[in-house]
């Protein structure tokens, strides 16, 4: 994950090279410089002519040339001056990187003890934590409809997860052929075998283990919400391109991850009990470099994570962390659509209802559509106005 984020520096370096190539060289010979005639008219004469022409225009005349329309400024009239994020202040980005490590680790560990549908429902609470932290720490103000839209998003995620729970009760279909993935050459069948084995292992967990998984995933949402709010707070005070922010977070996260991997491998992974387990770093690197499927998947995940965090930080910088969390929740819809196309999911109307609530709540929060009461009051006011 953090290698993919660090890969954003390659994009920054390529952009720097392109910028250098486009700039004219300072050592260009004098006879290669293009000739440009000097304007014989004085600038003051041009200003006087423009003033006279402007005075001659009647107040009833209107310039209809679209090129004369003044462009809308990108920022407000009195923008907040941001301090460049440089020097030791760059280490501030280590805090959201550490929160990212904690949140991702807790979610993955929690997923080992609960079903994917429960994981998805619990993960939907992220928008509430981000909204709450934005109000408490960033002093944001969320109106009643903003909070209502966040609860609609959570309800939509819960309905989608409920559909998965109800469908899970029907059981998994029997797989044809040899169910040993090591002796099967069909990649799709091997994937289904692994998924079936994972779901079967989840079914065997006790109630205490399921409760532990739910608790870990809920705590992970707190860390992720803290990450979003910290990123918004830093980018509000300091000036830095989002792609550089992602690159620095990748570097700090990669360093912390390497330190953690080394410590856990030394004390747990290298022992007889921990060899071949989660903390065996040597076995992990061996699988990544000696299994083609794992290596290609890891590379694609790196590219995906880098782009995902870049676009997410861009939304945080332009809008807010809460808006980012609501939009991020909607990616479940696109995952579902792709899964339907690949045959990994079956169509269920309850999921459609959940996704409709999810999209509707996101649209209300980001003011794409108006809440029903506001739309009704505006329509009523428009009718009451005299013609």
C-alpha angles and dihedrals in degrees: 000000000000092000087060091050091048088052088072086081088069088060090048090050093049090050090051091051092049091049091051092049092051094051115089114249117255090220096059112143115254094239092055093060111105117246116243120186119234117243107245094203117090118242090234090057090053091050091049092050092050090049092051092047091049092051091050093060115100121234089239092058119094129196106234096178105118090213089067093062111110111237117244111250116249092228137032122281091260106034122190111257109237121207114230111257101234141128119020091345088077087075087071086079089065089075097063089041091057090047088052091053093049094045095048093045094049092047093051093047091046091051088062090065103039138046120264091249092056089047091054094048093049091047089058090073088075093091092056093051092048091049092048094048091047090056095043102041105021095038092232121163119226117187126220093267091049090057091043091053091051091054089048089055091050090048091051092051090048092052091050090051091046089055088054091050093051092047091047091061090067089066131228122296119253114261120230124234129006112354094201105105092202092062097041122090096191106102094198092051091047090054091050091049091053091047091050091050091049093050091047090053090051090053090057094058119109125238090259092055091048090050089050091051091049091050093049093050091048091051089049090059089056091055092046092049089050089052092053093047093046091051092050092048093050095045091047092058102032134048120232135130112261091235090058090047090054090048094052092046088051092053094048093043092048092052093049091046093051091050091049093046091051094050095045092045092050096049102031115006096053094051124093092250094049099041109118092013134110095287098047099111094180092057091046094054090045092055093046095052099036101043113068095202093053092046095050092044091050091051092050090048090053091054092044094049093049093052093041094055093043093055091041092054090047089057090047091052096047100036120003144286092258092054089050092053093051092049090045090056090058092065086084087072093058091045088054092050092050091046090053090052092050093046095244093119135043122223113259124177092214089063090051089055091049093049091047090055090045094053093041093052091048091049092051094048093050090045094242089131128022123246111255095247094051092047090049093049092049092049091048091049091049091053092047093054113102117244 
